[in-house]
């Protein structure tokens, strides 16, 4: 304890320095106090923090004094009129720590940022509440660029991150915010925490409403309908928290069943209520209800909404209500390790004529890996694309691409990027003659594509014939797992179906992370069975591509990026499906430079295969 205090300069100036103090307080209480639940600890720390920030006479630090002052100042906030759960000695510890760093004279936004960064990671997501990373919040605020007089709302505000970021965006630009911040949150603890944090930032201009956001019968909520200028939100999502309340479902278009009429190519709402609906869909409709005409919204949504054909009515509704402004395709790691659900961000404007053109950005990095670590194994910061995307949307459009709806019921952001973005000769490391699609190659009998088969787990380990799975395609090599090998009998059942030949290309088509990875069947590898999640691609004619040329092109960065744009992720599993046929490939100029590259590429793969077989024959058999 003492060693940390000696290193501190009082008052502190940096957000991270304040965060260190808050973390020290939190973990000291977690380890030494009578309370271990995160929610309770944060609630009591909040009380002491607000007491220190709002009172000049801080000589008295006992729990009774703090409790009386808070009860008088915040009579309508439940969290501040309930007694402390921490013991007196631990309350005094918190008070002394905060006084030591001159908390009252600290910049409000630094205190708020530090405290909020402590709150988020220590709260659970068991109700579908996954707290949005700060860089994502900041980019969404920058993209929508609220005005000083706007009414800004988050109907699922959690701890108030979007509202805080909107407020501080004005302070950072030396502008005075004279509008209103409205947060609605069903969870009492979260709404109280949001109130605490916003009290730190601003003594006015905000209203946190502790209500079920979706129940519009509430007068406090209903008075905001059609009155909001900007909405920024990340509503709760998940398969286990569906809305079943008929009274609530009846208030929403999306609370009813819809049916698709093929002759009119349109979805129509029925009068029949659903038994259950996902909360994120009702929140999406709520955004339209809250916005005034010309109002704008940014909302985080699971990718399933963007590409599930059974939810096509959602997009018919959106187009009837307004205009898509833009979309961000988010990395799968965005909410990991809390959840593996892939999400995207939708920006739209209410009441304007729907057009088929908007902007799309693909964020590949979000500042942390799938385990939530912000530093790599080398100690380097994990890249974060969101800051640049927020800054560039209204200033140069760097990293944003023009997009349009190609299939009105398949609106995955990366898929909407216009075809011309892929037909750019300058993005390849070799001279490009022209372009051709996989579909054109198949139609002209240049290529044949089929999928593998499943053998069933009971066949694993029954023999020594490789069963090639998605995890076996690594670095252009087939590195099969011998424990999953199958018997001659199993092989004979699939031999004629698959008819594997030398120079067949294998590509991962379904799975979690490896879609688009490729390898080639080389000499001595044809006796195998290929899993159903893998496509088998065969070059029938070499007039456009030889097998090695095609494999080389599949592994060029622009082609890999385009393959990613064709993948749809439903919850946690992805698939490229028949969209592989839409892949546009460059046709190279068959000049000396190209021929030398392909010759070197071919010789490298063939030689590696020879050496691996030699290693297998001479060493591995002895080991096993």
C-alpha positions as CSV (number, residue, x, y, z in Angstrom):
1,X,0.0,0.0,0.0
2,X,2.6,2.5,1.1
3,X,4.9,1.9,-1.8
4,X,2.2,2.9,-4.3
5,X,1.4,6.1,-2.4
6,X,5.0,7.2,-2.4
7,X,5.1,7.0,-6.2
8,X,2.0,9.1,-6.7
9,X,2.0,12.8,-7.4
10,X,-1.0,14.6,-5.9
11,X,-3.2,15.5,-7.6
12,X,-2.8,13.1,-10.4
13,X,-3.2,14.1,-14.1
14,X,-3.6,10.9,-16.0
15,X,-6.6,8.7,-16.4
16,X,-4.5,5.6,-16.0
17,X,-3.0,6.9,-12.7
18,X,-6.5,7.4,-11.3
19,X,-7.5,3.9,-12.5
20,X,-4.5,2.4,-10.6
21,X,-5.9,4.0,-7.4
22,X,-9.4,2.8,-8.1
23,X,-8.1,-0.7,-8.8
24,X,-6.0,-0.7,-5.6
25,X,-9.1,0.3,-3.7
26,X,-11.3,-2.4,-5.4
27,X,-8.9,-5.3,-5.0
28,X,-8.0,-4.3,-1.4
29,X,-11.7,-4.4,-0.5
30,X,-12.3,-7.6,-2.5
31,X,-9.5,-9.4,-0.6
32,X,-9.8,-7.9,2.9
33,X,-13.4,-6.7,3.5
34,X,-16.6,-8.4,4.5
35,X,-17.9,-8.0,0.9
36,X,-16.8,-9.8,-2.3
37,X,-19.5,-9.2,-4.8
38,X,-18.5,-6.7,-7.5
39,X,-21.8,-4.9,-7.6
40,X,-21.8,-4.2,-3.9
41,X,-18.2,-3.1,-3.8
42,X,-18.7,-0.7,-6.7
43,X,-21.9,0.6,-5.1
44,X,-20.2,1.5,-1.9
45,X,-17.1,2.9,-3.7
46,X,-19.5,5.1,-5.7
47,X,-21.0,6.5,-2.5
48,X,-17.7,7.5,-1.1
49,X,-16.5,8.9,-4.4
50,X,-19.6,11.1,-4.9
51,X,-19.4,12.3,-1.3
52,X,-15.7,13.3,-1.8
53,X,-16.5,15.1,-5.1
54,X,-19.5,17.0,-3.8
55,X,-18.5,18.1,-0.3
56,X,-15.9,20.7,0.6
57,X,-16.0,19.8,4.3
58,X,-14.3,16.4,4.2
59,X,-12.8,16.2,7.7
60,X,-15.4,13.7,8.8
61,X,-15.1,10.4,7.0
62,X,-17.2,8.0,9.1
63,X,-19.9,6.0,7.3
64,X,-22.8,7.5,9.2
65,X,-21.8,11.1,8.1
66,X,-21.3,10.0,4.5
67,X,-24.6,8.2,4.5
68,X,-26.6,11.1,5.9
69,X,-25.1,13.6,3.4
70,X,-25.8,11.3,0.4
71,X,-29.4,10.6,1.6
72,X,-30.0,14.4,1.8
73,X,-28.4,15.2,-1.6
74,X,-29.8,12.2,-3.5
75,X,-33.2,11.5,-1.9
76,X,-34.6,9.9,-5.1
77,X,-31.7,7.6,-5.9
78,X,-32.2,4.2,-4.2
79,X,-28.4,3.4,-4.1
80,X,-27.6,6.5,-2.1
81,X,-30.3,6.2,0.5
82,X,-29.4,2.6,1.5
83,X,-26.8,2.0,4.2
84,X,-23.3,0.9,3.4
85,X,-22.6,-2.9,3.3
86,X,-18.8,-2.4,3.9
87,X,-17.6,-2.1,7.5
88,X,-16.6,1.3,8.8
89,X,-12.8,0.7,8.6
90,X,-13.1,-0.2,4.9
91,X,-15.2,2.9,4.2
92,X,-12.6,5.0,5.9
93,X,-9.9,3.3,3.8
94,X,-11.7,4.3,0.6
95,X,-12.2,7.9,1.9
96,X,-8.5,8.2,2.8
97,X,-7.3,7.0,-0.5
98,X,-9.5,9.4,-2.5
99,X,-8.6,12.4,-0.3
100,X,-4.9,11.6,-0.7
101,X,-5.1,12.1,-4.4
102,X,-7.1,15.4,-4.1
103,X,-10.1,13.9,-5.8
104,X,-12.2,17.0,-5.5
105,X,-9.8,19.0,-7.7
106,X,-9.3,16.3,-10.3
107,X,-10.7,16.8,-13.8
108,X,-14.2,15.3,-13.9
109,X,-13.7,13.5,-17.2
110,X,-10.5,11.7,-16.0
111,X,-12.2,10.5,-12.8
112,X,-15.2,9.4,-14.8
113,X,-13.2,7.5,-17.3
114,X,-11.1,5.8,-14.7
115,X,-14.1,4.8,-12.6
116,X,-16.0,3.5,-15.6
117,X,-13.1,1.5,-16.8
118,X,-13.1,-0.2,-13.4
119,X,-16.9,-0.8,-13.4
120,X,-17.3,-2.5,-16.8
121,X,-15.0,-5.4,-16.5
122,X,-16.2,-6.3,-13.0
123,X,-19.9,-6.6,-13.9
124,X,-21.4,-9.7,-15.3
125,X,-23.1,-10.1,-18.7
126,X,-25.6,-12.8,-17.5
127,X,-28.6,-10.6,-18.7
128,X,-27.1,-10.0,-22.2
129,X,-25.4,-6.8,-21.0
130,X,-22.0,-6.7,-22.7
131,X,-20.3,-3.4,-22.0
132,X,-19.1,-1.6,-25.1
133,X,-15.3,-0.9,-25.4
134,X,-14.5,2.8,-25.1
135,X,-13.0,3.1,-28.5
136,X,-16.2,1.8,-30.1
137,X,-18.3,4.2,-28.0
138,X,-16.1,7.1,-29.1
139,X,-16.2,6.2,-32.8
140,X,-20.0,6.0,-32.7
141,X,-20.3,9.4,-31.1
142,X,-17.9,10.9,-33.7
143,X,-19.8,9.3,-36.6
144,X,-23.1,10.7,-35.5
145,X,-21.6,14.0,-34.3
146,X,-24.4,15.3,-32.0
147,X,-25.0,19.0,-31.7
148,X,-24.7,21.0,-28.5
149,X,-28.5,21.4,-28.2
150,X,-29.5,17.8,-29.1
151,X,-31.5,15.4,-27.0
152,X,-29.2,12.4,-26.8
153,X,-30.6,9.1,-25.6
154,X,-29.4,5.6,-24.8
155,X,-32.4,3.3,-24.1
156,X,-30.2,0.6,-22.7
157,X,-27.7,2.8,-21.0
158,X,-26.0,0.4,-18.6
159,X,-23.4,2.5,-16.7
160,X,-23.9,5.4,-19.1
161,X,-20.9,5.0,-21.3
162,X,-22.5,6.4,-24.5
163,X,-23.9,9.4,-22.6
164,X,-20.7,10.2,-20.9
165,X,-18.7,10.0,-24.2
166,X,-21.3,12.3,-25.9
167,X,-21.0,14.8,-23.1
168,X,-17.2,14.8,-23.0
169,X,-17.0,15.1,-26.8
170,X,-18.3,18.7,-26.4
171,X,-15.9,19.5,-23.6
172,X,-13.0,18.2,-25.6
173,X,-13.9,20.5,-28.5
174,X,-14.4,23.4,-26.1
175,X,-18.2,23.5,-26.7
176,X,-20.9,24.0,-24.1
177,X,-23.5,21.2,-24.0
178,X,-27.0,22.8,-23.5
179,X,-29.1,19.8,-24.6
180,X,-30.2,16.8,-22.6
181,X,-28.8,13.3,-21.9
182,X,-31.5,10.6,-21.4
183,X,-30.5,7.2,-20.2
184,X,-33.0,4.4,-19.7
185,X,-32.0,1.2,-17.8
186,X,-34.0,-1.6,-16.4
187,X,-31.4,-2.8,-14.0
188,X,-31.5,-0.7,-10.8
189,X,-27.9,-1.1,-9.9
190,X,-26.7,-0.1,-13.4
191,X,-29.0,2.9,-13.5
192,X,-27.8,4.0,-10.2
193,X,-24.2,3.6,-11.3
194,X,-24.9,5.6,-14.5
195,X,-26.3,8.3,-12.3
196,X,-23.1,8.3,-10.2
197,X,-20.9,8.5,-13.2
198,X,-22.9,11.3,-14.8
199,X,-22.9,13.2,-11.5
200,X,-19.1,13.2,-11.7
201,X,-19.2,14.6,-15.3
202,X,-22.2,16.9,-15.1
203,X,-24.4,18.3,-12.4
204,X,-27.2,18.8,-14.8
205,X,-28.3,18.0,-18.4
206,X,-29.0,14.4,-17.7
207,X,-31.9,12.2,-16.6
208,X,-31.4,8.4,-15.9
209,X,-34.7,6.6,-15.9
210,X,-34.8,3.3,-14.0
211,X,-37.5,1.5,-16.1
212,X,-38.1,-1.3,-18.5
213,X,-37.2,0.6,-21.7
214,X,-39.5,-1.5,-23.9
215,X,-42.7,-0.8,-21.9
216,X,-44.1,2.3,-23.6
217,X,-47.1,2.4,-21.3
218,X,-44.8,4.2,-18.8
219,X,-45.4,7.9,-18.9
220,X,-41.8,8.8,-18.2
221,X,-40.8,6.9,-21.3
222,X,-43.7,7.8,-23.5
223,X,-43.0,11.5,-23.3
224,X,-39.7,10.9,-25.1
225,X,-41.3,9.3,-28.2
226,X,-40.5,11.3,-31.3
227,X,-38.4,13.8,-29.3
228,X,-34.8,12.4,-29.6
229,X,-32.2,13.8,-31.9
230,X,-29.5,11.2,-31.5
231,X,-29.5,7.6,-30.2
232,X,-26.4,5.7,-29.3
233,X,-26.9,2.2,-27.8
234,X,-25.8,-1.3,-27.4
235,X,-28.9,-3.2,-26.3
236,X,-28.8,-6.5,-24.5
237,X,-28.7,-9.5,-26.8
238,X,-28.7,-13.3,-26.4
239,X,-30.8,-16.4,-27.0
240,X,-31.7,-16.8,-23.3
241,X,-33.3,-13.4,-22.7
242,X,-36.2,-13.3,-25.1
243,X,-39.2,-11.1,-24.4
244,X,-42.4,-13.1,-23.7
245,X,-44.6,-10.4,-22.1
246,X,-47.6,-10.1,-24.4
247,X,-48.3,-6.6,-23.2
248,X,-44.9,-5.5,-24.3
249,X,-44.9,-7.5,-27.6
250,X,-48.2,-6.0,-28.5
251,X,-46.6,-2.5,-28.6
252,X,-44.2,-3.4,-31.4
253,X,-44.4,-4.3,-35.0
254,X,-41.6,-6.8,-34.3
255,X,-43.7,-8.3,-31.6
256,X,-45.9,-9.8,-34.3
257,X,-45.3,-12.6,-36.7
258,X,-44.5,-11.6,-40.3
259,X,-44.8,-13.6,-43.5
260,X,-43.0,-13.2,-46.9
261,X,-45.2,-13.0,-50.0
262,X,-43.1,-14.1,-52.9
263,X,-45.3,-12.6,-55.6
264,X,-44.8,-9.2,-54.1
265,X,-41.2,-9.8,-52.9
266,X,-42.1,-8.3,-49.6
267,X,-42.8,-9.1,-45.9
268,X,-46.2,-8.4,-44.3
269,X,-47.1,-8.1,-40.6
270,X,-49.9,-10.2,-39.2
271,X,-52.1,-9.5,-36.2
272,X,-50.7,-12.6,-34.4
273,X,-48.4,-11.9,-31.5
274,X,-45.2,-13.9,-31.2
275,X,-44.6,-16.2,-28.2
276,X,-41.2,-14.6,-27.8
277,X,-39.0,-12.0,-29.5
278,X,-35.3,-11.2,-29.2
279,X,-34.8,-8.0,-27.2
280,X,-32.4,-6.5,-29.7
281,X,-35.1,-6.4,-32.4
282,X,-37.5,-4.6,-30.1
283,X,-34.8,-2.1,-29.1
284,X,-34.1,-1.5,-32.8
285,X,-37.8,-0.6,-33.4
286,X,-37.8,1.4,-30.1
287,X,-35.0,3.6,-31.6
288,X,-37.3,4.6,-34.5
289,X,-40.1,5.3,-32.1
290,X,-37.9,7.6,-30.0
291,X,-36.3,9.5,-32.8
292,X,-37.8,12.7,-34.3
293,X,-37.8,13.0,-38.1
294,X,-34.3,13.5,-39.2
295,X,-32.9,12.0,-36.0
296,X,-30.0,9.6,-36.2
297,X,-29.1,6.4,-34.4
298,X,-26.1,4.1,-34.0
299,X,-26.9,0.7,-32.6
300,X,-24.8,-2.5,-32.0
301,X,-26.6,-5.6,-33.2
302,X,-25.7,-9.3,-33.6
303,X,-24.7,-10.2,-37.1
304,X,-27.6,-12.7,-37.3
305,X,-30.0,-9.8,-37.9
306,X,-28.0,-8.6,-40.9
307,X,-28.0,-11.9,-42.8
308,X,-30.8,-14.2,-41.6
309,X,-33.3,-14.5,-44.4
310,X,-36.1,-15.2,-41.9
311,X,-35.6,-11.7,-40.5
312,X,-36.0,-10.0,-43.8
313,X,-39.0,-8.1,-42.5
314,X,-36.6,-6.1,-40.3
315,X,-35.0,-4.6,-43.4
316,X,-38.3,-3.9,-45.1
317,X,-39.3,-2.0,-41.9
318,X,-36.0,-0.1,-41.7
319,X,-36.3,1.0,-45.4
320,X,-39.9,2.1,-44.7
321,X,-38.8,4.2,-41.8
322,X,-35.7,5.8,-43.0
323,X,-32.2,5.6,-44.5
324,X,-29.1,3.5,-43.7
325,X,-26.2,6.0,-43.2
326,X,-23.5,3.5,-42.7
327,X,-22.3,0.2,-41.1
328,X,-19.3,-1.0,-39.3
329,X,-18.3,-4.7,-39.6
330,X,-16.9,-5.5,-36.2
331,X,-14.3,-8.1,-35.3
332,X,-15.4,-11.3,-33.6
333,X,-13.2,-10.4,-30.6
334,X,-15.2,-7.2,-29.8
335,X,-17.1,-8.7,-26.9
336,X,-14.8,-11.5,-26.1
337,X,-14.1,-13.1,-23.7
338,X,-17.7,-12.4,-22.4
339,X,-19.4,-13.7,-25.5
340,X,-18.3,-15.0,-28.9
341,X,-21.3,-13.5,-30.7
342,X,-20.3,-11.6,-33.8
343,X,-21.7,-8.1,-34.0
344,X,-22.0,-5.1,-36.4
345,X,-22.9,-1.5,-35.9
346,X,-25.8,0.1,-37.9
347,X,-26.2,3.8,-38.4
348,X,-29.5,5.2,-39.7
349,X,-31.6,8.3,-40.1
350,X,-35.3,8.4,-39.5
351,X,-37.9,9.7,-41.9
352,X,-35.6,10.4,-44.9
353,X,-36.0,8.8,-48.3
354,X,-34.4,5.4,-48.4
355,X,-31.5,5.1,-50.8
356,X,-29.4,2.1,-51.8
357,X,-26.0,3.7,-51.1
358,X,-24.2,4.1,-47.8
359,X,-20.7,3.7,-46.3
360,X,-19.2,0.6,-44.8
361,X,-16.0,0.1,-42.8
362,X,-14.5,-3.3,-41.8
363,X,-12.8,-3.2,-38.4
364,X,-10.4,-6.0,-38.0
365,X,-9.0,-5.0,-34.6
366,X,-10.6,-3.7,-31.4
367,X,-7.8,-3.1,-29.0
368,X,-7.9,-6.5,-27.3
369,X,-7.6,-10.2,-28.3
370,X,-10.2,-13.0,-27.8
371,X,-9.0,-13.4,-24.1
372,X,-9.5,-9.7,-23.5
373,X,-5.8,-8.9,-23.3
374,X,-4.8,-5.5,-24.6
375,X,-1.1,-6.4,-25.0
376,X,0.4,-9.0,-27.3
377,X,2.8,-11.7,-26.2
378,X,5.6,-9.3,-27.2
379,X,4.2,-6.6,-24.9
380,X,2.9,-4.5,-27.8
381,X,-0.6,-2.9,-27.7
382,X,-3.2,-4.7,-29.7
383,X,-4.3,-2.6,-32.7
384,X,-7.6,-0.8,-32.5
385,X,-9.3,0.4,-35.8
386,X,-12.2,2.2,-34.2
387,X,-10.5,5.4,-33.4
388,X,-9.5,6.0,-37.0
389,X,-13.0,5.0,-38.3
390,X,-14.7,7.5,-36.0
391,X,-12.4,10.3,-37.0
392,X,-12.4,9.6,-40.7
393,X,-16.2,9.2,-41.3
394,X,-16.8,13.0,-41.4
395,X,-13.3,13.9,-42.4
396,X,-11.9,12.2,-45.5
397,X,-13.6,8.8,-45.3
398,X,-10.3,7.0,-44.9
399,X,-10.9,3.2,-44.5
400,X,-14.6,3.6,-45.5
401,X,-15.9,2.1,-48.7
402,X,-19.0,2.9,-50.8
403,X,-21.6,0.2,-50.4
404,X,-25.0,-0.8,-51.6
405,X,-27.6,-3.5,-50.9
406,X,-27.0,-6.4,-53.3
407,X,-29.6,-8.7,-51.7
408,X,-32.2,-6.7,-49.8
409,X,-32.5,-9.4,-47.2
410,X,-28.8,-10.1,-46.8
411,X,-27.2,-6.9,-45.4
412,X,-24.0,-8.0,-43.8
413,X,-21.8,-4.9,-43.9
414,X,-18.7,-6.4,-45.6
415,X,-20.9,-8.1,-48.2
416,X,-22.4,-4.8,-49.2
417,X,-19.1,-3.3,-50.3
418,X,-19.4,-2.5,-54.0
419,X,-17.9,-4.9,-56.5
420,X,-15.7,-2.2,-58.0
421,X,-13.7,-2.2,-54.7
422,X,-12.4,-5.7,-55.6
423,X,-11.7,-4.9,-59.2
424,X,-8.7,-2.8,-58.5
425,X,-5.5,-3.8,-60.3
426,X,-3.4,-1.7,-58.1
427,X,-3.9,-3.7,-54.9
428,X,-2.1,-6.8,-56.2
429,X,1.6,-7.5,-56.1
430,X,1.6,-8.7,-59.7
431,X,0.4,-7.3,-63.1
432,X,-3.4,-8.0,-63.6
433,X,-4.9,-8.4,-67.0
434,X,-8.6,-8.6,-66.0
435,X,-11.0,-10.2,-63.5
436,X,-13.2,-13.2,-63.4
437,X,-15.6,-14.7,-60.9
438,X,-15.7,-18.2,-59.5
439,X,-19.2,-18.5,-61.0
440,X,-17.9,-17.7,-64.5
441,X,-15.1,-20.2,-64.1
442,X,-17.5,-22.9,-63.1
443,X,-20.0,-22.1,-65.9
444,X,-17.1,-22.3,-68.5
445,X,-16.0,-25.6,-67.1
446,X,-12.7,-24.3,-65.9
447,X,-13.4,-25.3,-62.3
448,X,-15.5,-27.9,-60.4
449,X,-16.4,-27.4,-56.8
450,X,-17.9,-29.9,-54.3
451,X,-18.0,-30.4,-50.6
452,X,-16.6,-33.2,-48.4
453,X,-18.5,-35.6,-46.2
454,X,-18.9,-36.4,-42.5
455,X,-17.7,-39.9,-41.3
456,X,-19.1,-39.7,-37.8
457,X,-17.1,-39.5,-34.6
458,X,-17.4,-43.3,-34.2
459,X,-15.1,-43.7,-37.2
460,X,-12.3,-41.7,-35.6
461,X,-9.2,-43.7,-34.8
462,X,-10.4,-46.8,-36.6
463,X,-7.5,-46.8,-39.1
464,X,-4.6,-44.8,-40.5
465,X,-6.3,-43.1,-43.5
466,X,-6.4,-39.3,-43.0
467,X,-9.7,-37.7,-42.3
468,X,-8.9,-34.1,-43.2
469,X,-10.8,-31.5,-41.1
470,X,-10.8,-27.7,-41.1
471,X,-8.2,-27.6,-38.3
472,X,-5.8,-29.7,-40.5
473,X,-5.3,-27.0,-43.1
474,X,-2.4,-24.9,-41.8
475,X,0.1,-22.7,-43.7
476,X,-0.8,-24.3,-47.1
477,X,-0.1,-27.6,-45.6
478,X,-2.3,-30.6,-44.7
479,X,-1.3,-31.6,-41.2
480,X,-3.8,-34.2,-40.3
481,X,-4.5,-35.6,-36.8
482,X,-3.7,-39.3,-36.7
483,X,-6.2,-39.9,-33.8
484,X,-9.0,-38.9,-36.3
485,X,-7.8,-41.2,-39.1
486,X,-10.3,-43.8,-40.4
487,X,-10.4,-47.4,-41.6
488,X,-10.2,-48.8,-45.1
489,X,-13.9,-49.6,-44.8
490,X,-14.8,-46.0,-44.0
491,X,-12.6,-44.8,-46.8
492,X,-14.2,-47.1,-49.3
493,X,-17.6,-45.7,-48.5
494,X,-16.5,-42.2,-49.6
495,X,-13.8,-42.9,-52.2
496,X,-16.1,-42.7,-55.2
497,X,-18.1,-39.7,-53.7
498,X,-15.0,-37.6,-53.2
499,X,-12.7,-39.0,-55.9
500,X,-9.7,-37.0,-54.6
501,X,-7.0,-36.3,-57.1
502,X,-3.6,-34.8,-56.9
503,X,-3.6,-30.9,-57.2
504,X,-7.1,-30.6,-55.8
505,X,-7.4,-27.5,-53.7
506,X,-9.1,-27.8,-50.3
507,X,-10.7,-24.6,-48.8
508,X,-12.4,-24.3,-45.4
509,X,-16.0,-23.3,-46.0
510,X,-17.6,-23.5,-42.5
511,X,-16.5,-23.1,-39.0
512,X,-15.5,-20.5,-36.4
513,X,-12.3,-18.8,-37.5
514,X,-10.5,-20.6,-40.4
515,X,-12.9,-20.0,-43.3
516,X,-10.9,-19.4,-46.5
517,X,-7.8,-21.3,-45.4
518,X,-6.5,-23.4,-48.3
519,X,-4.1,-26.3,-49.0
520,X,-3.4,-28.6,-51.9
521,X,-3.5,-32.4,-52.3
522,X,0.0,-33.3,-53.4
523,X,1.9,-36.5,-54.3
524,X,1.1,-39.3,-51.9
525,X,-1.9,-37.6,-50.3
526,X,-4.8,-38.7,-52.5
527,X,-5.9,-41.5,-50.2
528,X,-7.9,-39.6,-47.7
529,X,-11.4,-38.5,-46.7
530,X,-12.3,-34.8,-46.6
531,X,-14.7,-33.3,-44.0
532,X,-18.0,-31.7,-45.1
533,X,-16.8,-28.2,-43.9
534,X,-14.2,-28.2,-46.6
535,X,-14.7,-27.4,-50.3
536,X,-12.8,-29.5,-52.9
537,X,-11.9,-27.3,-55.8
538,X,-10.5,-28.9,-59.0
539,X,-9.0,-27.0,-62.0
540,X,-10.5,-28.8,-65.1
541,X,-8.7,-26.6,-67.6
542,X,-5.5,-24.6,-67.2
543,X,-6.1,-22.0,-69.8
544,X,-6.8,-19.3,-67.2
545,X,-5.2,-20.8,-64.0
546,X,-3.1,-23.8,-63.3
547,X,-3.9,-25.4,-59.9
548,X,-0.8,-23.8,-58.3
549,X,-1.7,-20.4,-59.8
550,X,-5.2,-20.6,-58.4
551,X,-3.8,-21.6,-54.9
552,X,-1.4,-18.7,-55.0
553,X,-4.2,-16.2,-55.9
554,X,-6.5,-17.6,-53.2
555,X,-3.8,-16.6,-50.7
556,X,-3.3,-13.0,-51.8
557,X,-4.4,-10.5,-49.2
558,X,-7.0,-8.7,-51.3
559,X,-8.6,-12.1,-52.2
560,X,-8.5,-13.2,-48.5
561,X,-10.2,-9.9,-47.6
562,X,-12.9,-10.5,-50.2
563,X,-13.4,-14.1,-49.0
564,X,-14.0,-12.6,-45.5
565,X,-16.7,-10.3,-47.0
566,X,-18.6,-13.4,-48.3
567,X,-18.7,-15.1,-44.9
568,X,-21.9,-14.9,-42.9
569,X,-21.7,-15.6,-39.1
570,X,-24.9,-16.9,-37.5
571,X,-24.2,-16.5,-33.7
572,X,-20.8,-18.1,-33.4
573,X,-20.5,-20.3,-36.5
574,X,-19.6,-18.9,-40.0
575,X,-20.2,-20.2,-43.5
576,X,-19.2,-19.0,-47.0
577,X,-21.9,-21.2,-48.6
578,X,-22.6,-20.7,-52.3
579,X,-21.4,-17.1,-52.0
580,X,-18.0,-18.5,-52.9
581,X,-19.2,-18.4,-56.5
582,X,-19.3,-14.5,-56.2
583,X,-15.6,-14.3,-55.5
584,X,-13.9,-12.1,-58.0
585,X,-10.3,-13.2,-58.9
586,X,-7.6,-11.3,-60.8
587,X,-6.3,-12.9,-64.0
588,X,-2.6,-12.3,-64.1
589,X,-0.4,-11.2,-67.0
590,X,1.6,-14.3,-67.7
591,X,4.9,-12.4,-67.9
592,X,8.3,-13.5,-66.8
593,X,7.8,-12.0,-63.3
594,X,4.6,-14.0,-62.8
595,X,6.1,-17.2,-64.1
596,X,9.1,-17.0,-61.8
597,X,6.8,-16.4,-58.7
598,X,4.6,-19.4,-59.5
599,X,7.7,-21.6,-60.3
600,X,9.2,-20.7,-56.9
601,X,5.8,-21.2,-55.1
602,X,5.3,-24.6,-56.8
603,X,8.8,-25.8,-56.1
604,X,8.6,-24.8,-52.4
605,X,5.3,-26.6,-51.8
606,X,6.4,-29.8,-53.7
607,X,9.8,-29.9,-51.9
608,X,8.2,-29.3,-48.5
609,X,5.8,-32.2,-49.2
610,X,8.7,-34.4,-50.2
611,X,10.6,-33.6,-47.0
612,X,7.5,-34.2,-44.8
613,X,6.9,-37.6,-46.4
614,X,10.6,-38.4,-45.8
615,X,10.4,-37.3,-42.2
616,X,7.2,-39.4,-41.8
617,X,8.8,-42.5,-43.3
618,X,12.0,-42.3,-41.4
619,X,11.0,-41.0,-37.9
620,X,7.3,-40.8,-37.2
621,X,6.7,-44.5,-37.8
622,X,9.4,-45.4,-35.2
623,X,7.8,-43.1,-32.7
624,X,4.4,-44.6,-33.0
